[in-house]
Amino acid sequence: MYDEAFVAPMRQDLVRIGFQELRTAEEVDAQLKHQAGTTLVVVNSICGCAAGRARPGVALAIQLRVRPQHLTTVFAGQDRPATERARSYFEGQAPSSPQIALFKDGKLVFMMQRREIEGRDAPEIAEHLIGAFEQYCR
C-alpha cells in the first residue's frame, strides 16, 4: 500500500471531474446493489497506464451529453475491500488495474480491461467508451 499523500492526487483526477469515490465495501453495495440507470465504475490505479491513458480517456469520454448517470471509482491497492466488492459485481471478468465497467440497471454491460487500455492512448480509450455510452446510456 502506498502513502496516501502520494495517492491523493491520483484519486482527485477522477473526483475533480465528478466521480464519487467509493472507499468501503458498504459504499460499493449502496451504489451497485440495486442501482437503476447507468453507472460507470473506474478501478483506478497507481500504474502508468491509469495515469497516462485510463483517467485521461475517461475524462474525455464523459464530456459528452450521452454518458452514464452515475460516475464512481475505487482505488486498487489502496481501498482493498471496496475494490474487491466492486470486482465481485464484474461477473465473469478477471480483475485488472485499471479497469472500467459500465452497468445498466444493475447488470454489467461493458468492460474495458487493462489489456485494452495499455495499448491505446487517451483519445482511443475515450472513443471506445463513447461507443459503449452511445449503446447503453441513451
Secondary structure as the mmCIF struct_conf table of DSSP 4:
data_model
#
loop_
_struct_conf.conf_type_id
_struct_conf.id
_struct_conf.beg_label_comp_id
_struct_conf.beg_label_asym_id
_struct_conf.beg_label_seq_id
_struct_conf.end_label_comp_id
_struct_conf.end_label_asym_id
_struct_conf.end_label_seq_id
HELX_RH_AL_P HELX_RH_AL_P1 GLU A 4 VAL A 15
TURN_TY1_P TURN_TY1_P1 ARG A 16 GLY A 18
HELX_LH_PP_P HELX_LH_PP_P1 PHE A 19 PHE A 19
STRN STRN1 GLN A 20 GLU A 21
BEND BEND1 THR A 24 THR A 24
HELX_RH_AL_P HELX_RH_AL_P2 ALA A 25 LEU A 32
TURN_TY1_P TURN_TY1_P2 LYS A 33 HIS A 34
BEND BEND2 GLY A 37 GLY A 37
STRN STRN2 THR A 38 ASN A 44
BEND BEND3 ILE A 46 CYS A 47
HELX_RH_AL_P HELX_RH_AL_P3 GLY A 48 CYS A 49
HELX_RH_PI_P HELX_RH_PI_P1 ALA A 50 ALA A 54
HELX_RH_AL_P HELX_RH_AL_P4 ARG A 55 ALA A 61
TURN_TY1_P TURN_TY1_P3 ILE A 62 GLN A 63
BEND BEND4 LEU A 64 VAL A 66
BEND BEND5 GLN A 69 GLN A 69
STRN STRN3 HIS A 70 PHE A 75
TURN_TY1_P TURN_TY1_P4 ALA A 76 GLN A 78
BEND BEND6 ASP A 79 ASP A 79
HELX_RH_AL_P HELX_RH_AL_P5 ARG A 80 SER A 88
TURN_TY1_P TURN_TY1_P5 TYR A 89 TYR A 89
BEND BEND7 PHE A 90 PHE A 90
TURN_TY1_P TURN_TY1_P6 GLU A 91 GLY A 92
BEND BEND8 SER A 97 PRO A 98
STRN STRN4 GLN A 99 LYS A 104
TURN_TY1_P TURN_TY1_P7 ASP A 105 GLY A 106
STRN STRN5 LYS A 107 MET A 112
HELX_RH_AL_P HELX_RH_AL_P6 ARG A 114 ILE A 117
TURN_TY1_P TURN_TY1_P8 GLU A 118 GLY A 119
BEND BEND9 ARG A 120 ARG A 120
HELX_RH_AL_P HELX_RH_AL_P7 ALA A 122 TYR A 136
#
